[in-house]
Amino acid sequence: MGKVDEAIAAFCTGKPVCLFDSEYREGETDLLFPAASVVPAMMRQLRQDCGGLLFLAIGDEVGERFGLPWLQDLHT
């Protein structure tokens, strides 16, 4: 089983996955959680221990319904 398959299998069982960025880009690690497995206490712990930004992946229709801009549009 390859690394991507392992990550998908872990994600499907509610486990977090670490995604390492290239050293030639930001050199950061993103911690991904399936939204269905996240509870408020976990979010609080992530904010206290990890810092950084918190994101929730949503479909276009949800973003449009709430009038949310694209992240890249906020920084251009």
N, CA, C and O atoms as a GROMACS GRO file, in nm:
protein
  304
    1MET      N    1   0.085  -0.118   0.000
    1MET     CA    2   0.000   0.000   0.000
    1MET      C    3   0.090   0.124   0.000
    1MET      O    4   0.182   0.134   0.080
    2GLY      N    5   0.062   0.218  -0.090
    2GLY     CA    6   0.140   0.340  -0.099
    2GLY      C    7   0.099   0.442   0.007
    2GLY      O    8  -0.001   0.425   0.076
    3LYS      N    9   0.178   0.547   0.018
    3LYS     CA   10   0.152   0.651   0.119
    3LYS      C   11   0.016   0.717   0.100
    3LYS      O   12  -0.054   0.743   0.198
    4VAL      N   13  -0.022   0.744  -0.024
    4VAL     CA   14  -0.152   0.808  -0.048
    4VAL      C   15  -0.264   0.714  -0.008
    4VAL      O   16  -0.362   0.757   0.053
    5ASP      N   17  -0.252   0.586  -0.041
    5ASP     CA   18  -0.353   0.488  -0.002
    5ASP      C   19  -0.363   0.476   0.150
    5ASP      O   20  -0.473   0.463   0.204
    6GLU      N   21  -0.249   0.480   0.219
    6GLU     CA   22  -0.249   0.476   0.366
    6GLU      C   23  -0.320   0.598   0.423
    6GLU      O   24  -0.398   0.587   0.518
    7ALA      N   25  -0.294   0.714   0.365
    7ALA     CA   26  -0.358   0.837   0.413
    7ALA      C   27  -0.508   0.831   0.392
    7ALA      O   28  -0.585   0.871   0.480
    8ILE      N   29  -0.550   0.784   0.276
    8ILE     CA   30  -0.694   0.773   0.248
    8ILE      C   31  -0.760   0.675   0.344
    8ILE      O   32  -0.869   0.703   0.395
    9ALA      N   33  -0.696   0.562   0.368
    9ALA     CA   34  -0.751   0.462   0.461
    9ALA      C   35  -0.764   0.520   0.601
    9ALA      O   36  -0.865   0.499   0.668
   10ALA      N   37  -0.662   0.592   0.646
   10ALA     CA   38  -0.667   0.653   0.780
   10ALA      C   39  -0.779   0.757   0.786
   10ALA      O   40  -0.856   0.760   0.882
   11PHE      N   41  -0.788   0.840   0.685
   11PHE     CA   42  -0.889   0.945   0.680
   11PHE      C   43  -1.029   0.885   0.684
   11PHE      O   44  -1.118   0.939   0.750
   12CYS      N   45  -1.049   0.775   0.613
   12CYS     CA   46  -1.180   0.710   0.608
   12CYS      C   47  -1.222   0.651   0.742
   12CYS      O   48  -1.340   0.628   0.766
   13THR      N   49  -1.126   0.626   0.830
   13THR     CA   50  -1.158   0.573   0.963
   13THR      C   51  -1.160   0.683   1.069
   13THR      O   52  -1.164   0.654   1.188
   14GLY      N   53  -1.155   0.810   1.024
   14GLY     CA   54  -1.165   0.921   1.118
   14GLY      C   55  -1.034   0.967   1.177
   14GLY      O   56  -1.033   1.052   1.266
   15LYS      N   57  -0.922   0.912   1.129
   15LYS     CA   58  -0.791   0.950   1.183
   15LYS      C   59  -0.736   1.072   1.108
   15LYS      O   60  -0.766   1.091   0.990
   16PRO      N   61  -0.655   1.153   1.176
   16PRO     CA   62  -0.594   1.267   1.109
   16PRO      C   63  -0.482   1.223   1.015
   16PRO      O   64  -0.427   1.113   1.029
   17VAL      N   65  -0.449   1.308   0.921
   17VAL     CA   66  -0.342   1.282   0.825
   17VAL      C   67  -0.253   1.405   0.820
   17VAL      O   68  -0.302   1.518   0.812
   18CYS      N   69  -0.123   1.384   0.824
   18CYS     CA   70  -0.027   1.493   0.807
   18CYS      C   71   0.012   1.504   0.661
   18CYS      O   72   0.045   1.404   0.597
   19LEU      N   73   0.006   1.624   0.609
   19LEU     CA   74   0.041   1.650   0.470
   19LEU      C   75   0.162   1.745   0.470
   19LEU      O   76   0.151   1.861   0.509
   20PHE      N   77   0.276   1.693   0.426
   20PHE     CA   78   0.400   1.771   0.427
   20PHE      C   79   0.416   1.849   0.298
   20PHE      O   80   0.404   1.794   0.188
   21ASP      N   81   0.441   1.977   0.312
   21ASP     CA   82   0.463   2.064   0.197
   21ASP      C   83   0.608   2.046   0.150
   21ASP      O   84   0.691   1.993   0.224
   22SER      N   85   0.636   2.088   0.030
   22SER     CA   86   0.771   2.080  -0.024
   22SER      C   87   0.863   2.177   0.049
   22SER      O   88   0.822   2.287   0.087
   23GLU      N   89   0.987   2.137   0.068
   23GLU     CA   90   1.084   2.228   0.129
   23GLU      C   91   1.111   2.348   0.039
   23GLU      O   92   1.161   2.450   0.084
   24TYR      N   93   1.077   2.333  -0.090
   24TYR     CA   94   1.096   2.442  -0.186
   24TYR      C   95   0.975   2.535  -0.192
   24TYR      O   96   0.977   2.634  -0.266
   25ARG      N   97   0.873   2.504  -0.118
   25ARG     CA   98   0.754   2.589  -0.114
   25ARG      C   99   0.751   2.657   0.022
   25ARG      O  100   0.832   2.746   0.047
   26GLU      N  101   0.661   2.617   0.110
   26GLU     CA  102   0.651   2.677   0.244
   26GLU      C  103   0.725   2.594   0.348
   26GLU      O  104   0.760   2.646   0.454
   27GLY      N  105   0.748   2.466   0.320
   27GLY     CA  106   0.814   2.379   0.416
   27GLY      C  107   0.731   2.355   0.540
   27GLY      O  108   0.785   2.337   0.649
   28GLU      N  109   0.600   2.355   0.526
   28GLU     CA  110   0.509   2.339   0.639
   28GLU      C  111   0.442   2.202   0.636
   28GLU      O  112   0.449   2.129   0.538
   29THR      N  113   0.378   2.171   0.746
   29THR     CA  114   0.298   2.049   0.756
   29THR      C  115   0.155   2.089   0.788
   29THR      O  116   0.131   2.167   0.881
   30ASP      N  117   0.061   2.036   0.712
   30ASP     CA  118  -0.081   2.059   0.739
   30ASP      C  119  -0.137   1.934   0.806
   30ASP      O  120  -0.104   1.822   0.768
   31LEU      N  121  -0.221   1.954   0.904
   31LEU     CA  122  -0.287   1.845   0.976
   31LEU      C  123  -0.432   1.843   0.932
   31LEU      O  124  -0.507   1.937   0.958
   32LEU      N  125  -0.473   1.734   0.867
   32LEU     CA  126  -0.608   1.722   0.811
   32LEU      C  127  -0.690   1.625   0.893
   32LEU      O  128  -0.644   1.517   0.928
   33PHE      N  129  -0.813   1.665   0.924
   33PHE     CA  130  -0.907   1.580   0.997
   33PHE      C  131  -1.036   1.567   0.916
   33PHE      O  132  -1.079   1.664   0.855
   34PRO      N  133  -1.097   1.448   0.915
   34PRO     CA  134  -1.232   1.439   0.857
   34PRO      C  135  -1.327   1.519   0.946
   34PRO      O  136  -1.328   1.500   1.068
   35ALA      N  137  -1.405   1.608   0.888
   35ALA     CA  138  -1.492   1.696   0.966
   35ALA      C  139  -1.587   1.619   1.057
   35ALA      O  140  -1.619   1.665   1.167
   36ALA      N  141  -1.631   1.502   1.014
   36ALA     CA  142  -1.726   1.424   1.093
   36ALA      C  143  -1.665   1.375   1.224
   36ALA      O  144  -1.738   1.340   1.317
   37SER      N  145  -1.531   1.371   1.233
   37SER     CA  146  -1.469   1.320   1.355
   37SER      C  147  -1.424   1.432   1.450
   37SER      O  148  -1.372   1.404   1.558
   38VAL      N  149  -1.445   1.557   1.411
   38VAL     CA  150  -1.398   1.670   1.492
   38VAL      C  151  -1.507   1.714   1.589
   38VAL      O  152  -1.623   1.729   1.552
   39VAL      N  153  -1.467   1.735   1.714
   39VAL     CA  154  -1.557   1.785   1.818
   39VAL      C  155  -1.500   1.917   1.870
   39VAL      O  156  -1.382   1.944   1.851
   40PRO      N  157  -1.582   2.000   1.936
   40PRO     CA  158  -1.534   2.130   1.982
   40PRO      C  159  -1.406   2.124   2.067
   40PRO      O  160  -1.319   2.209   2.053
   41ALA      N  161  -1.395   2.025   2.154
   41ALA     CA  162  -1.275   2.015   2.238
   41ALA      C  163  -1.150   1.994   2.152
   41ALA      O  164  -1.043   2.046   2.185
   42MET      N  165  -1.163   1.920   2.044
   42MET     CA  166  -1.050   1.897   1.954
   42MET      C  167  -1.010   2.027   1.885
   42MET      O  168  -0.890   2.056   1.872
   43MET      N  169  -1.107   2.106   1.842
   43MET     CA  170  -1.078   2.234   1.779
   43MET      C  171  -1.006   2.327   1.878
   43MET      O  172  -0.911   2.396   1.841
   44ARG      N  173  -1.052   2.329   2.001
   44ARG     CA  174  -0.989   2.412   2.104
   44ARG      C  175  -0.844   2.369   2.124
   44ARG      O  176  -0.755   2.454   2.135
   45GLN      N  177  -0.820   2.239   2.131
   45GLN     CA  178  -0.684   2.186   2.150
   45GLN      C  179  -0.594   2.222   2.031
   45GLN      O  180  -0.478   2.258   2.050
   46LEU      N  181  -0.647   2.212   1.910
   46LEU     CA  182  -0.569   2.248   1.792
   46LEU      C  183  -0.530   2.395   1.795
   46LEU      O  184  -0.416   2.429   1.763
   47ARG      N  185  -0.621   2.482   1.833
   47ARG     CA  186  -0.590   2.625   1.840
   47ARG      C  187  -0.486   2.653   1.946
   47ARG      O  188  -0.399   2.739   1.927
   48GLN      N  189  -0.492   2.584   2.059
   48GLN     CA  190  -0.397   2.607   2.167
   48GLN      C  191  -0.258   2.553   2.134
   48GLN      O  192  -0.158   2.620   2.160
   49ASP      N  193  -0.252   2.434   2.076
   49ASP     CA  194  -0.124   2.367   2.056
   49ASP      C  195  -0.060   2.391   1.920
   49ASP      O  196   0.063   2.393   1.908
   50CYS      N  197  -0.141   2.408   1.818
   50CYS     CA  198  -0.087   2.415   1.682
   50CYS      C  199  -0.082   2.556   1.625
   50CYS      O  200   0.011   2.590   1.552
   51GLY      N  201  -0.180   2.638   1.659
   51GLY     CA  202  -0.186   2.771   1.601
   51GLY      C  203  -0.218   2.763   1.453
   51GLY      O  204  -0.274   2.664   1.406
   52GLY      N  205  -0.185   2.865   1.381
   52GLY     CA  206  -0.211   2.865   1.238
   52GLY      C  207  -0.357   2.886   1.206
   52GLY      O  208  -0.437   2.923   1.292
   53LEU      N  209  -0.391   2.862   1.081
   53LEU     CA  210  -0.526   2.882   1.032
   53LEU      C  211  -0.606   2.753   1.039
   53LEU      O  212  -0.551   2.644   1.026
   54LEU      N  213  -0.736   2.766   1.060
   54LEU     CA  214  -0.826   2.652   1.056
   54LEU      C  215  -0.917   2.668   0.935
   54LEU      O  216  -0.975   2.774   0.913
   55PHE      N  217  -0.929   2.562   0.857
   55PHE     CA  218  -1.012   2.565   0.737
   55PHE      C  219  -1.113   2.452   0.740
   55PHE      O  220  -1.091   2.348   0.801
   56LEU      N  221  -1.224   2.476   0.673
   56LEU     CA  222  -1.326   2.374   0.653
   56LEU      C  223  -1.354   2.368   0.504
   56LEU      O  224  -1.388   2.469   0.443
   57ALA      N  225  -1.338   2.250   0.445
   57ALA     CA  226  -1.365   2.234   0.302
   57ALA      C  227  -1.516   2.226   0.281
   57ALA      O  228  -1.585   2.145   0.343
   58ILE      N  229  -1.566   2.312   0.193
   58ILE     CA  230  -1.709   2.314   0.160
   58ILE      C  231  -1.726   2.319   0.009
   58ILE      O  232  -1.633   2.357  -0.063
   59GLY      N  233  -1.841   2.282  -0.038
   59GLY     CA  234  -1.870   2.288  -0.181
   59GLY      C  235  -1.906   2.430  -0.223
   59GLY      O  236  -1.937   2.515  -0.140
   60ASP      N  237  -1.901   2.453  -0.354
   60ASP     CA  238  -1.934   2.585  -0.409
   60ASP      C  239  -2.071   2.634  -0.365
   60ASP      O  240  -2.089   2.752  -0.333
   61GLU      N  241  -2.168   2.543  -0.365
   61GLU     CA  242  -2.305   2.584  -0.334
   61GLU      C  243  -2.318   2.637  -0.191
   61GLU      O  244  -2.397   2.728  -0.166
   62VAL      N  245  -2.242   2.582  -0.098
   62VAL     CA  246  -2.247   2.629   0.041
   62VAL      C  247  -2.182   2.767   0.050
   62VAL      O  248  -2.237   2.857   0.114
   63GLY      N  249  -2.067   2.783  -0.012
   63GLY     CA  250  -1.999   2.912  -0.011
   63GLY      C  251  -2.084   3.022  -0.072
   63GLY      O  252  -2.090   3.134  -0.020
   64GLU      N  253  -2.149   2.990  -0.184
   64GLU     CA  254  -2.235   3.088  -0.250
   64GLU      C  255  -2.355   3.124  -0.163
   64GLU      O  256  -2.396   3.240  -0.156
   65ARG      N  257  -2.411   3.024  -0.098
   65ARG     CA  258  -2.529   3.048  -0.013
   65ARG      C  259  -2.498   3.145   0.101
   65ARG      O  260  -2.581   3.228   0.138
   66PHE      N  261  -2.377   3.135   0.155
   66PHE     CA  262  -2.337   3.222   0.265
   66PHE      C  263  -2.262   3.347   0.217
   66PHE      O  264  -2.220   3.430   0.298
   67GLY      N  265  -2.244   3.359   0.086
   67GLY     CA  266  -2.175   3.476   0.032
   67GLY      C  267  -2.028   3.481   0.070
   67GLY      O  268  -1.972   3.590   0.088
   68LEU      N  269  -1.964   3.366   0.081
   68LEU     CA  270  -1.824   3.360   0.121
   68LEU      C  271  -1.731   3.382   0.002
   68LEU      O  272  -1.752   3.324  -0.105
   69PRO      N  273  -1.628   3.465   0.019
   69PRO     CA  274  -1.532   3.486  -0.090
   69PRO      C  275  -1.431   3.371  -0.093
   69PRO      O  276  -1.416   3.297   0.004
   70TRP      N  277  -1.362   3.358  -0.206
   70TRP     CA  278  -1.252   3.262  -0.216
   70TRP      C  279  -1.134   3.317  -0.137
   70TRP      O  280  -1.112   3.438  -0.137
   71LEU      N  281  -1.058   3.231  -0.070
   71LEU     CA  282  -0.945   3.275   0.011
   71LEU      C  283  -0.846   3.356  -0.072
   71LEU      O  284  -0.799   3.461  -0.028
   72GLN      N  285  -0.813   3.308  -0.192
   72GLN     CA  286  -0.715   3.380  -0.274
   72GLN      C  287  -0.764   3.520  -0.312
   72GLN      O  288  -0.682   3.609  -0.336
   73ASP      N  289  -0.895   3.540  -0.318
   73ASP     CA  290  -0.947   3.674  -0.349
   73ASP      C  291  -0.928   3.771  -0.233
   73ASP      O  292  -0.926   3.892  -0.254
   74LEU      N  293  -0.913   3.719  -0.113
   74LEU     CA  294  -0.892   3.805   0.004
   74LEU      C  295  -0.748   3.856   0.012
   74LEU      O  296  -0.721   3.955   0.079
   75HIS      N  297  -0.656   3.788  -0.057
   75HIS     CA  298  -0.514   3.821  -0.046
   75HIS      C  299  -0.454   3.873  -0.176
   75HIS      O  300  -0.333   3.870  -0.194
   76THR      N  301  -0.540   3.920  -0.267
   76THR     CA  302  -0.486   3.973  -0.393
   76THR      C  303  -0.519   4.119  -0.408
   76THR      O  304  -0.483   4.181  -0.507
   0.00000   0.00000   0.00000
